[in-house]
Amino acid sequence: MKLRSMYLVLVLLLRPSFVCAQSDDGFGSAHKIEGGHFSIYYKIGVDPRGLIQQMNVSHTDEILSGLSVDKSSDDHRLSSMAEVLFARASDILDLHVYSYKGSIKIFSTLKELTNYYYKLYHAPGPGSGYAFYVDDNKSIYISAEYFRRDVLGHEIGNAIMSGYFVVMPSLKIQEVLAGYIEYQLKKSE
């Protein structure tokens, strides 16, 4: 009992510093787009049209997801493309989390992304090198340079798993499943 109490105190003492680090991710003044499953933030200097081109959601993706891309504006287009990818990733895994709400935060450069990753985890960079998912604030962090549907799909898969499983599978299994989404999205380009 004493050991459990000490553990709880330790967790409560260390937790605020981690939460503070996450809340100061630099996206306070970023452009925000509200969508169904994601709020998308991108920093000043990031070109939304470039993101749309890199994301390259195809007509086939729209058909397979049962959704269509709203082309009325760049913001709507980017948001609806993320929704199409969410639906595709859900179908690929056969895991459907209808109530999921999170965010996609797009750094201007890979260097900014790796610097933020280091700030959070004191490690050189995310495993994929291009993006990572933080379950505590339900955010996908990605660089504009690598804003591709396969990379984003991988991280969306991590988000779906965190919203679906009560007890998370091991990290290796999570990465295998997310890697499968990435593979399927690359294969269907």
Backbone as CSV, one residue per row, in Angstrom:
resi,resn,N_x,N_y,N_z,CA_x,CA_y,CA_z,C_x,C_y,C_z
1,MET,0.826,-1.190,0.000,0.000,0.000,0.000,0.875,1.259,0.000
2,LYS,1.944,1.213,0.797,2.848,2.351,0.888,3.533,2.597,-0.464
3,LEU,3.932,1.527,-1.121,4.595,1.625,-2.421,3.635,2.217,-3.456
4,ARG,2.389,1.795,-3.417,1.384,2.304,-4.347,1.165,3.800,-4.131
5,SER,1.120,4.239,-2.901,0.940,5.665,-2.588,2.125,6.481,-3.086
6,MET,3.330,5.946,-2.907,4.525,6.654,-3.393,4.491,6.756,-4.919
7,TYR,4.068,5.694,-5.583,3.974,5.689,-7.034,2.976,6.750,-7.494
8,LEU,1.816,6.815,-6.860,0.802,7.798,-7.209,1.317,9.229,-7.033
9,VAL,2.007,9.486,-5.942,2.576,10.812,-5.694,3.607,11.145,-6.777
10,LEU,4.449,10.193,-7.122,5.463,10.394,-8.150,4.811,10.712,-9.499
11,VAL,3.765,9.976,-9.858,3.071,10.216,-11.119,2.447,11.606,-11.124
12,LEU,1.823,11.981,-10.020,1.192,13.294,-9.953,2.204,14.432,-9.985
13,LEU,3.379,14.210,-9.427,4.412,15.240,-9.451,5.035,15.398,-10.829
14,LEU,5.249,14.290,-11.517,5.894,14.340,-12.823,4.923,14.705,-13.949
15,ARG,3.682,14.376,-13.816,2.683,14.601,-14.857,2.540,16.070,-15.266
16,PRO,2.476,17.040,-14.340,2.296,18.431,-14.766,3.378,18.941,-15.711
17,SER,4.620,18.525,-15.536,5.669,19.013,-16.428,5.477,18.474,-17.834
18,PHE,4.993,17.227,-17.953,4.755,16.657,-19.269,3.569,17.349,-19.938
19,VAL,2.502,17.590,-19.174,1.330,18.259,-19.714,1.678,19.681,-20.142
20,CYS,2.493,20.386,-19.349,2.909,21.740,-19.719,3.694,21.737,-21.022
21,ALA,4.568,20.755,-21.176,5.354,20.669,-22.401,4.436,20.461,-23.601
22,GLN,3.389,19.639,-23.436,2.480,19.382,-24.536,1.639,20.612,-24.860
23,SER,1.202,21.327,-23.830,0.327,22.458,-24.083,1.081,23.601,-24.774
24,ASP,2.372,23.644,-24.668,3.174,24.687,-25.304,3.823,24.132,-26.569
25,ASP,2.984,23.685,-27.506,3.531,23.107,-28.725,3.717,24.141,-29.829
26,GLY,3.389,25.409,-29.542,3.612,26.466,-30.503,2.500,26.652,-31.515
27,PHE,1.361,26.004,-31.324,0.269,26.110,-32.280,-0.839,27.058,-31.821
28,GLY,-0.560,27.859,-30.800,-1.553,28.811,-30.302,-1.981,29.831,-31.336
29,SER,-1.047,30.290,-32.159,-1.369,31.298,-33.176,-1.478,30.697,-34.576
30,ALA,-1.510,29.380,-34.661,-1.567,28.708,-35.957,-2.968,28.810,-36.567
31,HIS,-3.030,28.651,-37.876,-4.311,28.621,-38.580,-5.036,27.329,-38.196
32,LYS,-6.331,27.409,-37.935,-7.100,26.251,-37.480,-8.255,25.963,-38.430
33,ILE,-8.435,24.683,-38.735,-9.546,24.222,-39.553,-10.300,23.177,-38.732
34,GLU,-11.590,23.369,-38.543,-12.403,22.397,-37.803,-12.971,21.368,-38.762
35,GLY,-12.880,20.107,-38.378,-13.447,19.032,-39.181,-14.216,18.068,-38.302
36,GLY,-14.708,17.014,-38.891,-15.505,16.035,-38.158,-14.718,15.301,-37.089
37,HIS,-13.596,14.703,-37.454,-12.773,13.957,-36.503,-11.526,14.719,-36.066
38,PHE,-11.106,15.696,-36.859,-9.865,16.405,-36.563,-10.022,17.918,-36.646
39,SER,-9.324,18.592,-35.750,-9.048,20.012,-35.905,-7.630,20.055,-36.465
40,ILE,-7.467,20.724,-37.585,-6.165,20.767,-38.243,-5.548,22.140,-38.001
41,TYR,-4.308,22.141,-37.518,-3.570,23.374,-37.268,-2.335,23.368,-38.159
42,TYR,-2.077,24.496,-38.803,-0.805,24.607,-39.514,-0.214,25.981,-39.264
43,LYS,1.105,25.975,-39.167,1.851,27.179,-38.824,1.865,28.177,-39.981
44,ILE,2.106,29.428,-39.644,2.237,30.485,-40.640,3.401,30.116,-41.560
45,GLY,3.190,30.259,-42.833,4.216,29.911,-43.812,3.978,28.564,-44.466
46,VAL,3.075,27.764,-43.916,2.738,26.477,-44.526,1.654,26.731,-45.568
47,ASP,1.881,26.241,-46.768,0.957,26.447,-47.880,-0.100,25.341,-47.894
48,PRO,-1.376,25.674,-47.652,-2.410,24.633,-47.639,-2.564,23.927,-48.985
49,ARG,-2.342,24.642,-50.073,-2.433,24.001,-51.401,-1.326,22.969,-51.582
50,GLY,-0.153,23.269,-51.049,0.942,22.300,-51.098,0.611,21.059,-50.286
51,LEU,-0.021,21.258,-49.128,-0.433,20.120,-48.293,-1.441,19.246,-49.039
52,ILE,-2.386,19.892,-49.709,-3.419,19.167,-50.458,-2.781,18.335,-51.566
53,GLN,-1.824,18.929,-52.285,-1.144,18.203,-53.364,-0.345,17.023,-52.815
54,GLN,0.366,17.247,-51.719,1.170,16.171,-51.133,0.296,15.044,-50.597
55,MET,-0.851,15.390,-50.020,-1.737,14.403,-49.431,-2.275,13.455,-50.499
56,ASN,-2.586,13.995,-51.661,-2.920,13.195,-52.827,-4.011,12.154,-52.560
57,VAL,-5.096,12.565,-51.929,-6.234,11.661,-51.739,-6.909,11.500,-53.094
58,SER,-7.051,10.256,-53.529,-7.545,9.981,-54.876,-9.056,9.761,-54.901
59,HIS,-9.566,9.716,-56.104,-10.986,9.411,-56.294,-11.292,7.997,-55.777
60,THR,-10.342,7.101,-55.925,-10.498,5.738,-55.412,-10.651,5.758,-53.891
61,ASP,-9.865,6.594,-53.208,-10.001,6.730,-51.753,-11.401,7.196,-51.389
62,GLU,-11.914,8.141,-52.165,-13.261,8.642,-51.904,-14.292,7.528,-52.061
63,ILE,-14.170,6.750,-53.124,-15.111,5.658,-53.372,-15.028,4.617,-52.258
64,LEU,-13.801,4.207,-51.908,-13.630,3.183,-50.877,-14.079,3.651,-49.488
65,SER,-13.957,4.947,-49.215,-14.354,5.461,-47.908,-15.842,5.797,-47.838
66,GLY,-16.465,5.967,-49.011,-17.869,6.367,-49.035,-18.057,7.852,-48.781
67,LEU,-16.969,8.609,-48.801,-17.013,10.053,-48.573,-16.490,10.768,-49.809
68,SER,-16.839,12.043,-49.924,-16.290,12.821,-51.030,-15.557,14.040,-50.476
69,VAL,-14.603,14.506,-51.234,-13.804,15.663,-50.839,-14.573,16.927,-51.210
70,ASP,-14.734,17.800,-50.214,-15.397,19.091,-50.398,-14.388,20.052,-51.004
71,LYS,-14.628,20.476,-52.238,-13.662,21.312,-52.950,-14.042,22.788,-52.932
72,SER,-14.920,23.194,-52.020,-15.392,24.579,-51.990,-14.319,25.572,-51.553
73,SER,-13.341,25.126,-50.763,-12.217,25.988,-50.365,-11.047,25.087,-49.983
74,ASP,-9.870,25.679,-49.884,-8.699,24.891,-49.491,-8.880,24.295,-48.094
75,ASP,-9.437,25.085,-47.173,-9.661,24.585,-45.810,-10.611,23.398,-45.801
76,HIS,-11.734,23.515,-46.509,-12.698,22.409,-46.560,-12.096,21.186,-47.244
77,ARG,-11.320,21.455,-48.269,-10.699,20.344,-49.002,-9.722,19.578,-48.106
78,LEU,-8.876,20.308,-47.388,-7.902,19.673,-46.498,-8.607,18.891,-45.395
79,SER,-9.616,19.482,-44.798,-10.367,18.835,-43.731,-11.080,17.575,-44.224
80,SER,-11.737,17.672,-45.371,-12.466,16.508,-45.869,-11.514,15.405,-46.352
81,MET,-10.317,15.776,-46.821,-9.324,14.761,-47.186,-8.873,13.988,-45.944
82,ALA,-8.721,14.681,-44.822,-8.370,14.010,-43.566,-9.491,13.059,-43.141
83,GLU,-10.735,13.448,-43.366,-11.876,12.586,-43.041,-11.885,11.337,-43.920
84,VAL,-11.561,11.502,-45.192,-11.478,10.359,-46.101,-10.395,9.402,-45.618
85,LEU,-9.230,9.934,-45.232,-8.150,9.078,-44.729,-8.545,8.391,-43.428
86,PHE,-9.253,9.092,-42.559,-9.718,8.482,-41.306,-10.640,7.297,-41.612
87,ALA,-11.563,7.492,-42.544,-12.483,6.413,-42.924,-11.731,5.245,-43.565
88,ARG,-10.765,5.550,-44.430,-9.962,4.483,-45.080,-9.179,3.691,-44.048
89,ALA,-8.522,4.410,-43.108,-7.736,3.724,-42.071,-8.645,2.877,-41.183
90,SER,-9.817,3.392,-40.849,-10.774,2.631,-40.040,-11.206,1.359,-40.757
91,ASP,-11.474,1.477,-42.061,-11.889,0.307,-42.839,-10.757,-0.697,-43.000
92,ILE,-9.544,-0.208,-43.221,-8.396,-1.111,-43.374,-8.191,-1.941,-42.112
93,LEU,-8.301,-1.293,-40.943,-8.128,-2.005,-39.672,-9.406,-2.715,-39.222
94,ASP,-10.524,-2.343,-39.808,-11.838,-2.799,-39.363,-12.066,-2.440,-37.894
95,LEU,-11.621,-1.243,-37.542,-11.834,-0.669,-36.211,-12.498,0.686,-36.427
96,HIS,-13.714,0.837,-35.948,-14.464,2.074,-36.200,-14.736,2.797,-34.890
97,VAL,-14.208,4.011,-34.790,-14.390,4.860,-33.611,-15.112,6.114,-34.104
98,TYR,-16.426,6.077,-34.052,-17.218,7.149,-34.636,-17.134,8.449,-33.842
99,SER,-16.880,8.346,-32.555,-16.868,9.544,-31.711,-15.479,10.160,-31.542
100,TYR,-14.488,9.666,-32.250,-13.127,10.176,-32.089,-13.042,11.649,-32.479
101,LYS,-12.354,12.427,-31.659,-12.058,13.830,-31.975,-10.635,14.122,-31.513
102,GLY,-9.785,14.531,-32.438,-8.397,14.846,-32.118,-7.910,15.993,-32.977
103,SER,-6.605,16.122,-33.084,-6.052,17.200,-33.899,-4.854,16.718,-34.705
104,ILE,-4.643,17.414,-35.803,-3.462,17.216,-36.643,-2.727,18.550,-36.617
105,LYS,-1.487,18.521,-36.168,-0.702,19.749,-36.047,0.504,19.653,-36.984
106,ILE,0.567,20.601,-37.901,1.546,20.532,-38.982,2.646,21.567,-38.759
107,PHE,3.856,21.068,-38.507,5.027,21.934,-38.384,5.519,22.317,-39.776
108,SER,6.143,23.471,-39.889,6.669,23.945,-41.173,7.792,23.049,-41.682
109,THR,8.660,22.615,-40.771,9.834,21.831,-41.176,9.992,20.588,-40.304
110,LEU,10.760,19.661,-40.828,11.073,18.447,-40.077,11.897,18.786,-38.840
111,LYS,12.746,19.800,-38.945,13.574,20.227,-37.807,12.699,20.694,-36.635
112,GLU,11.658,21.473,-36.920,10.735,21.909,-35.862,10.052,20.710,-35.209
113,LEU,9.654,19.741,-36.027,9.003,18.526,-35.512,9.941,17.757,-34.592
114,THR,11.169,17.535,-35.029,12.109,16.765,-34.203,12.505,17.539,-32.946
115,ASN,12.583,18.861,-33.040,12.857,19.663,-31.839,11.729,19.522,-30.820
116,TYR,10.482,19.534,-31.284,9.352,19.379,-30.360,9.328,17.969,-29.765
117,TYR,9.632,16.977,-30.586,9.694,15.595,-30.095,10.746,15.482,-28.992
118,TYR,11.892,16.111,-29.216,12.959,16.091,-28.213,12.506,16.791,-26.925
119,LYS,11.773,17.879,-27.075,11.260,18.608,-25.916,10.334,17.716,-25.072
120,LEU,9.525,16.902,-25.740,8.596,16.018,-25.035,9.271,14.801,-24.421
121,TYR,10.116,14.139,-25.215,10.615,12.817,-24.833,12.121,12.735,-24.587
122,HIS,12.839,13.806,-24.799,14.303,13.821,-24.644,14.955,12.691,-25.438
123,ALA,14.460,12.532,-26.652,14.983,11.536,-27.586,15.143,12.220,-28.946
124,PRO,16.007,11.689,-29.809,16.336,12.386,-31.053,15.191,12.620,-32.031
125,GLY,14.220,11.765,-32.104,13.130,11.978,-33.055,12.179,10.811,-33.076
126,PRO,11.009,10.997,-33.710,10.032,9.908,-33.768,10.560,8.736,-34.572
127,GLY,10.002,7.559,-34.302,10.452,6.334,-34.971,10.375,6.420,-36.478
128,SER,9.274,6.964,-36.990,9.124,7.079,-38.441,10.019,8.182,-38.992
129,GLY,10.362,9.123,-38.130,11.175,10.245,-38.560,10.367,11.417,-39.076
130,TYR,9.090,11.194,-39.429,8.307,12.240,-40.078,7.086,12.704,-39.294
131,ALA,6.597,11.868,-38.370,5.366,12.180,-37.657,5.286,11.330,-36.396
132,PHE,4.433,11.763,-35.460,4.164,10.956,-34.274,2.819,11.332,-33.683
133,TYR,2.275,10.433,-32.878,0.969,10.630,-32.245,1.159,10.701,-30.740
134,VAL,0.508,11.676,-30.097,0.540,11.818,-28.642,-0.871,11.549,-28.128
135,ASP,-1.023,10.451,-27.411,-2.341,10.032,-26.933,-2.898,10.980,-25.873
136,ASP,-2.034,11.553,-25.033,-2.509,12.402,-23.937,-3.318,13.602,-24.418
137,ASN,-2.967,14.160,-25.564,-3.740,15.289,-26.088,-4.373,14.972,-27.445
138,LYS,-4.370,13.686,-27.804,-4.986,13.194,-29.046,-4.544,14.012,-30.259
139,SER,-3.238,14.180,-30.381,-2.695,14.993,-31.472,-1.690,14.224,-32.313
140,ILE,-1.842,14.393,-33.611,-0.865,13.903,-34.576,0.023,15.088,-34.922
141,TYR,1.324,14.924,-34.772,2.288,15.955,-35.138,3.011,15.475,-36.388
142,ILE,3.080,16.335,-37.390,3.675,15.956,-38.671,4.335,17.194,-39.274
143,SER,5.333,16.983,-40.117,5.966,18.126,-40.784,5.329,18.324,-42.157
144,ALA,5.270,19.563,-42.594,4.693,19.882,-43.905,5.486,19.212,-45.026
145,GLU,6.774,19.019,-44.799,7.624,18.400,-45.822,7.235,16.953,-46.108
146,TYR,6.680,16.264,-45.125,6.324,14.849,-45.273,4.830,14.628,-45.064
147,PHE,4.017,15.592,-45.447,2.572,15.511,-45.287,2.003,14.684,-46.437
148,ARG,2.207,13.373,-46.329,1.730,12.441,-47.352,0.654,11.540,-46.750
149,ARG,-0.185,11.019,-47.605,-1.301,10.205,-47.117,-0.850,8.943,-46.412
150,ASP,0.257,8.332,-46.836,0.715,7.116,-46.171,1.263,7.416,-44.772
151,VAL,2.007,8.502,-44.632,2.560,8.897,-43.326,1.425,9.317,-42.394
152,LEU,0.510,10.143,-42.900,-0.624,10.591,-42.088,-1.542,9.412,-41.751
153,GLY,-1.750,8.521,-42.709,-2.580,7.335,-42.469,-2.028,6.464,-41.352
154,HIS,-0.708,6.321,-41.309,-0.044,5.563,-40.245,-0.399,6.153,-38.883
155,GLU,-0.271,7.475,-38.753,-0.548,8.132,-37.474,-2.043,8.147,-37.148
156,ILE,-2.876,8.263,-38.164,-4.322,8.159,-37.942,-4.648,6.767,-37.403
157,GLY,-3.953,5.760,-37.892,-4.129,4.402,-37.366,-3.803,4.329,-35.884
158,ASN,-2.721,4.990,-35.472,-2.383,5.031,-34.042,-3.488,5.719,-33.245
159,ALA,-4.045,6.790,-33.807,-5.135,7.506,-33.135,-6.374,6.617,-33.007
160,ILE,-6.703,5.907,-34.066,-7.869,5.018,-34.043,-7.687,3.933,-32.993
161,MET,-6.499,3.336,-32.950,-6.251,2.281,-31.952,-6.378,2.821,-30.533
162,SER,-5.887,4.036,-30.301,-5.969,4.588,-28.945,-7.410,4.872,-28.549
163,GLY,-8.255,5.149,-29.516,-9.661,5.391,-29.229,-10.490,4.130,-29.174
164,TYR,-9.980,3.042,-29.738,-10.748,1.801,-29.835,-10.475,0.834,-28.689
165,PHE,-9.197,0.593,-28.425,-8.833,-0.429,-27.445,-8.886,0.115,-26.022
166,VAL,-9.484,-0.662,-25.131,-9.477,-0.321,-23.709,-8.094,-0.621,-23.145
167,VAL,-7.573,-1.780,-23.484,-6.209,-2.162,-23.132,-5.428,-2.181,-24.440
168,MET,-4.473,-1.279,-24.542,-3.717,-1.142,-25.789,-2.856,-2.371,-26.053
169,PRO,-2.784,-2.792,-27.324,-1.840,-3.856,-27.674,-0.413,-3.353,-27.470
170,SER,0.532,-4.256,-27.493,1.930,-3.846,-27.320,2.317,-2.861,-28.422
171,LEU,3.353,-2.095,-28.158,3.828,-1.102,-29.123,4.181,-1.744,-30.471
172,LYS,4.770,-2.930,-30.422,5.117,-3.623,-31.676,3.872,-3.932,-32.498
173,ILE,2.822,-4.422,-31.844,1.581,-4.739,-32.544,0.948,-3.465,-33.094
174,GLN,0.965,-2.383,-32.318,0.419,-1.101,-32.795,1.139,-0.659,-34.061
175,GLU,2.452,-0.775,-34.059,3.235,-0.335,-35.216,3.023,-1.252,-36.420
176,VAL,2.827,-2.537,-36.192,2.526,-3.455,-37.296,1.187,-3.067,-37.930
177,LEU,0.180,-2.804,-37.104,-1.137,-2.424,-37.625,-1.086,-1.077,-38.355
178,ALA,-0.405,-0.099,-37.761,-0.279,1.209,-38.403,0.543,1.093,-39.691
179,GLY,1.560,0.242,-39.671,2.362,-0.005,-40.867,1.542,-0.659,-41.972
180,TYR,0.576,-1.474,-41.582,-0.299,-2.110,-42.565,-1.159,-1.061,-43.276
181,ILE,-1.642,-0.079,-42.533,-2.401,1.021,-43.146,-1.507,1.752,-44.143
182,GLU,-0.304,2.064,-43.708,0.651,2.767,-44.570,0.897,1.975,-45.854
183,TYR,1.095,0.665,-45.713,1.320,-0.210,-46.866,0.128,-0.197,-47.822
184,GLN,-1.092,-0.325,-47.269,-2.296,-0.351,-48.104,-2.500,0.975,-48.842
185,LEU,-2.195,2.073,-48.176,-2.345,3.379,-48.816,-1.300,3.586,-49.916
186,LYS,-0.077,3.112,-49.686,0.966,3.211,-50.723,0.600,2.336,-51.922
187,LYS,0.105,1.144,-51.609,-0.232,0.174,-52.649,-1.342,0.692,-53.577
188,SER,-2.260,1.475,-53.034,-3.402,1.927,-53.827,-3.181,3.285,-54.491
189,GLU,-1.943,3.779,-54.491,-1.658,5.078,-55.140,-1.768,4.958,-56.633
